[in-house]
Amino acid sequence: MRYAIITNPVSGKMTVDEKRSALAKPAEILGAEIHGLDTVKAEELSQCARELATRCDVLVTAGGDGTLSDIINSIDTARTPIAFLPLGTGNAMQHALKYKGGLANIAIRIRDGNIHEYDLVNCDEKRRAFTVSVGIEGTVIRLRDQYLSQGAIGFNAYFRAVFNSYFKEYKRTFARITVDDITFEVNNLLSLMVVKQPYYGFGMNVVPGARFDDGQLHILCINSGLFMSAMAVATSFTLGNRIGQYRTARQVTVNSGRPLVLQIDGNDAWEADAFLFTVLPNALKIKC
């Protein structure tokens, strides 16, 4: 197979030279060239991905969950298989794909692996994703990025963002949620997650029942108080989260009492008071 590696020069804390050095061995294993390091704007990286997709059999994305999400939304993933080399901080997809070892080990697994068909989440007919949420996560992401720009690193930035979001910044609201044909109302919404895989960043197993290839959306609604929310975090790092109302469906609509920021694959997206999520079966081909 012909492989091409694409990476985002401005994502994460690694410099361009550090990324080139980190990817040298995986590139050798896959017989691939490294692309994207000379791009400046997001549109240029997307155009680079589209061009590479016409010239390779597998497009290997090297970066974090956000970069992978950008590539998924730049090419026809039902036609061009992708693969993933984790260079981010949280790397939810590294855990979802059950990767072990360093980048060289992962490159060998990609080279020797098979192509799997996975589902995606369609968000308001605007963007495809593997993990989305409405609620506190949008505030957390905004604060995390602010702390990272001020020099904080990794999990410390994320923990500070969660703490300050919960106690200061995020204001809970009412939401009316329709899961397929069943409607229920939630007061004091903390988070509504709609996912295709179980993990958030740092290995947090937030929605243990989620599956990439079952043709269903996996929905978790949390409106608990401080103690139960702390339990959710603690169990996510150990046995897997046991807090919240869990459901599966093919379609979810959300109407909230005030505009909320949508979180998509570790980045904030748009703000609205109504959202529609549907499942896209077999929309993603991953070699792993």
C-alpha positions as CSV (number, residue, x, y, z in Angstrom):
1,M,0.0,0.0,0.0
2,R,1.0,3.6,-0.6
3,Y,1.1,5.7,2.6
4,A,1.3,9.4,3.0
5,I,1.7,11.1,6.4
6,I,0.0,14.5,7.0
7,T,0.6,16.6,10.1
8,N,-0.4,20.1,11.4
9,P,2.6,22.3,12.0
10,V,0.9,24.5,14.6
11,S,-1.0,22.0,16.7
12,G,0.3,20.9,20.1
13,K,3.6,22.0,21.7
14,M,6.1,20.3,19.4
15,T,8.0,22.4,17.0
16,V,8.1,21.6,13.3
17,D,11.6,20.1,13.7
18,E,10.5,18.0,16.6
19,K,7.5,16.7,14.7
20,R,9.8,15.9,11.7
21,S,12.2,14.0,14.0
22,A,9.4,12.1,15.8
23,L,7.8,11.0,12.5
24,A,11.1,10.0,10.8
25,K,11.0,6.3,12.0
26,P,7.2,5.9,11.3
27,A,7.7,7.3,7.9
28,E,10.5,4.9,7.2
29,I,8.4,1.9,8.4
30,L,5.5,2.9,6.2
31,G,7.6,4.0,3.2
32,A,5.9,7.4,3.4
33,E,6.7,11.0,3.0
34,I,5.7,13.7,5.5
35,H,3.4,16.4,4.3
36,G,1.7,19.5,5.8
37,L,4.6,21.0,7.8
38,D,4.8,23.9,5.3
39,T,1.1,24.8,5.6
40,V,0.2,28.0,7.4
41,K,-3.6,28.1,7.4
42,A,-6.2,25.4,8.2
43,E,-7.6,25.7,4.7
44,E,-4.1,24.9,3.3
45,L,-3.9,21.7,5.5
46,S,-7.3,20.6,4.3
47,Q,-6.3,21.2,0.6
48,C,-3.1,19.3,1.2
49,A,-5.2,16.4,2.6
50,R,-7.5,16.4,-0.4
51,E,-4.6,16.3,-2.8
52,L,-2.9,13.5,-0.9
53,A,-6.1,11.4,-0.8
54,T,-5.9,11.1,-4.6
55,R,-2.4,9.9,-4.6
56,C,-2.2,7.4,-1.7
57,D,-4.0,4.3,-0.5
58,V,-3.9,5.3,3.2
59,L,-3.7,8.8,4.5
60,V,-1.9,8.7,7.9
61,T,-2.8,11.7,10.2
62,A,-0.2,12.6,12.8
63,G,-1.5,14.8,15.5
64,G,-4.1,15.1,18.2
65,D,-7.8,14.4,18.1
66,G,-8.5,17.9,16.7
67,T,-6.2,17.4,13.7
68,L,-7.7,14.0,13.0
69,S,-11.1,15.5,13.1
70,D,-10.0,18.2,10.6
71,I,-8.7,15.6,8.2
72,I,-11.9,13.5,8.5
73,N,-13.8,16.6,7.5
74,S,-11.5,17.4,4.6
75,I,-11.6,14.1,2.6
76,D,-14.1,11.4,1.6
77,T,-13.3,8.9,4.3
78,A,-15.7,6.4,2.9
79,R,-13.3,6.1,-0.1
80,T,-9.9,6.9,1.3
81,P,-8.8,5.0,4.4
82,I,-7.0,6.9,7.1
83,A,-4.7,5.9,9.9
84,F,-3.7,7.7,13.1
85,L,-0.3,8.5,14.7
86,P,-1.0,10.2,18.1
87,L,1.0,13.4,18.6
88,G,-1.5,15.3,20.8
89,T,-1.9,15.7,24.5
90,G,-5.1,13.9,25.4
91,N,-5.3,11.6,22.5
92,A,-8.7,10.0,23.0
93,M,-8.4,8.2,19.7
94,Q,-5.2,6.5,20.8
95,H,-7.2,4.9,23.6
96,A,-10.2,4.2,21.4
97,L,-7.9,2.3,18.9
98,K,-6.1,0.6,21.8
99,Y,-2.7,1.6,20.7
100,K,0.3,0.5,22.7
101,G,3.9,1.6,22.6
102,G,5.6,4.5,20.8
103,L,5.1,5.8,17.3
104,A,7.3,3.2,15.7
105,N,5.2,0.4,17.3
106,I,2.0,2.1,16.1
107,A,3.4,2.5,12.6
108,I,4.1,-1.3,12.5
109,R,0.6,-2.0,13.6
110,I,-0.8,0.3,10.9
111,R,1.4,-1.4,8.2
112,D,0.4,-4.9,9.3
113,G,-3.2,-4.1,10.2
114,N,-6.5,-4.3,8.4
115,I,-9.0,-1.7,7.3
116,H,-12.0,-1.4,9.5
117,E,-15.3,0.5,8.8
118,Y,-16.5,2.7,11.6
119,D,-19.4,5.1,12.1
120,L,-19.4,8.9,12.6
121,V,-21.7,11.5,14.1
122,N,-23.3,14.0,11.8
123,C,-23.5,17.3,13.6
124,D,-26.2,19.7,12.2
125,E,-25.3,18.6,8.7
126,K,-22.2,20.8,9.1
127,R,-19.4,18.5,10.5
128,R,-18.6,14.8,11.1
129,A,-17.2,13.7,14.4
130,F,-16.4,10.8,16.7
131,T,-17.1,12.6,20.0
132,V,-19.4,15.6,20.5
133,S,-21.0,17.2,23.6
134,V,-23.2,20.0,24.6
135,G,-22.8,21.6,28.0
136,I,-19.8,22.3,30.2
137,E,-17.2,20.9,27.8
138,G,-17.4,24.0,25.5
139,T,-16.5,26.1,28.5
140,V,-13.7,23.7,29.5
141,I,-12.2,23.8,26.0
142,R,-12.2,27.6,25.9
143,L,-10.5,27.9,29.3
144,R,-8.0,25.0,28.5
145,D,-6.9,26.9,25.3
146,Q,-6.5,30.1,27.3
147,Y,-4.3,28.4,29.9
148,L,-2.3,26.6,27.2
149,S,-1.6,30.0,25.5
150,Q,-0.4,31.3,28.9
151,G,2.2,28.5,29.2
152,A,0.3,25.7,31.1
153,I,0.8,22.2,29.9
154,G,-1.1,19.0,29.4
155,F,-3.3,17.7,32.1
156,N,-2.7,20.6,34.4
157,A,-4.3,23.0,31.9
158,Y,-7.2,20.6,31.5
159,F,-7.7,20.1,35.3
160,R,-7.7,23.9,35.9
161,A,-10.2,24.4,33.1
162,V,-12.5,21.7,34.5
163,F,-12.3,23.2,38.0
164,N,-13.0,26.8,37.0
165,S,-15.7,25.8,34.6
166,Y,-17.6,23.8,37.2
167,F,-17.3,26.3,40.0
168,K,-17.3,29.6,38.2
169,E,-17.8,29.8,34.4
170,Y,-20.4,27.3,33.3
171,K,-24.0,28.2,34.0
172,R,-26.4,25.2,33.9
173,T,-29.6,25.3,31.9
174,F,-32.7,23.5,31.0
175,A,-32.7,21.2,27.9
176,R,-35.3,19.2,26.0
177,I,-33.8,16.1,24.4
178,T,-35.4,13.8,21.9
179,V,-33.7,10.4,21.4
180,D,-35.3,8.8,18.3
181,D,-39.0,9.1,19.2
182,I,-38.6,9.6,23.0
183,T,-38.5,13.1,24.5
184,F,-37.3,13.9,28.0
185,E,-36.5,17.1,29.9
186,V,-33.3,17.8,31.9
187,N,-33.0,20.6,34.5
188,N,-29.5,21.8,35.4
189,L,-27.8,20.2,32.4
190,L,-24.1,19.6,33.0
191,S,-23.3,17.6,29.9
192,L,-24.9,15.8,27.0
193,M,-22.5,13.6,25.2
194,V,-23.1,12.0,21.8
195,V,-20.3,9.7,20.9
196,K,-19.1,6.7,18.8
197,Q,-16.2,5.6,21.0
198,P,-15.8,5.5,24.8
199,Y,-12.9,7.9,25.6
200,Y,-12.2,11.5,26.3
201,G,-8.6,12.7,26.6
202,F,-6.1,11.2,29.0
203,G,-7.7,7.8,28.9
204,M,-11.0,8.8,30.6
205,N,-13.5,6.0,29.8
206,V,-16.5,8.3,29.9
207,V,-19.1,6.3,27.9
208,P,-18.0,2.6,28.4
209,G,-20.8,1.2,26.3
210,A,-19.9,3.2,23.1
211,R,-18.9,1.2,20.0
212,F,-17.4,2.5,16.7
213,D,-19.2,0.0,14.5
214,D,-22.7,-0.7,15.7
215,G,-24.7,1.8,13.7
216,Q,-25.9,3.6,16.8
217,L,-25.2,6.9,18.6
218,H,-24.3,6.5,22.2
219,I,-25.8,9.2,24.4
220,L,-24.9,10.1,28.0
221,C,-26.7,12.8,29.9
222,I,-25.3,14.1,33.2
223,N,-27.0,16.7,35.5
224,S,-25.6,15.5,38.8
225,G,-24.1,17.6,41.6
226,L,-20.6,17.9,42.9
227,F,-20.2,14.6,44.6
228,M,-21.6,12.4,41.8
229,S,-19.7,14.5,39.2
230,A,-16.5,13.8,41.1
231,M,-17.4,10.1,41.2
232,A,-17.9,10.2,37.4
233,V,-14.4,11.6,36.9
234,A,-12.8,9.1,39.3
235,T,-14.5,6.1,37.8
236,S,-13.7,7.3,34.3
237,F,-10.0,6.9,35.2
238,T,-10.5,3.4,36.7
239,L,-13.4,1.1,36.0
240,G,-15.2,3.4,33.5
241,N,-17.8,6.0,34.3
242,R,-21.0,4.7,36.0
243,I,-22.8,8.1,36.3
244,G,-25.5,9.6,34.1
245,Q,-28.4,8.5,31.9
246,Y,-27.2,6.3,29.1
247,R,-29.1,5.6,25.8
248,T,-28.5,4.5,22.3
249,A,-30.3,5.9,19.2
250,R,-29.9,6.8,15.5
251,Q,-30.9,10.4,16.0
252,V,-30.8,13.0,18.8
253,T,-32.2,16.5,18.9
254,V,-31.3,19.0,21.7
255,N,-33.2,22.3,22.5
256,S,-31.6,24.2,25.4
257,G,-32.8,27.1,27.5
258,R,-29.9,29.3,26.3
259,P,-27.2,29.0,23.6
260,L,-24.5,26.5,24.4
261,V,-21.1,25.8,22.8
262,L,-20.8,22.5,20.9
263,Q,-17.6,20.5,21.6
264,I,-16.4,18.4,18.7
265,D,-13.4,16.1,19.1
266,G,-11.7,18.2,21.7
267,N,-12.3,21.6,20.1
268,D,-15.1,24.1,20.5
269,A,-17.3,24.5,17.4
270,W,-20.4,26.7,17.1
271,E,-22.9,28.1,19.6
272,A,-26.6,27.4,19.3
273,D,-29.7,26.6,21.3
274,A,-30.7,23.7,19.1
275,F,-28.7,20.8,17.7
276,L,-29.4,17.7,15.6
277,F,-27.1,14.6,15.6
278,T,-27.5,11.6,13.4
279,V,-25.4,8.5,12.9
280,L,-23.4,8.0,9.7
281,P,-22.9,4.2,9.4
282,N,-19.6,3.0,7.9
283,A,-18.6,6.5,7.1
284,L,-15.0,6.1,8.1
285,K,-12.3,3.6,7.1
286,I,-9.4,3.2,9.5
287,K,-6.3,1.0,9.0
288,C,-5.2,-0.2,12.4
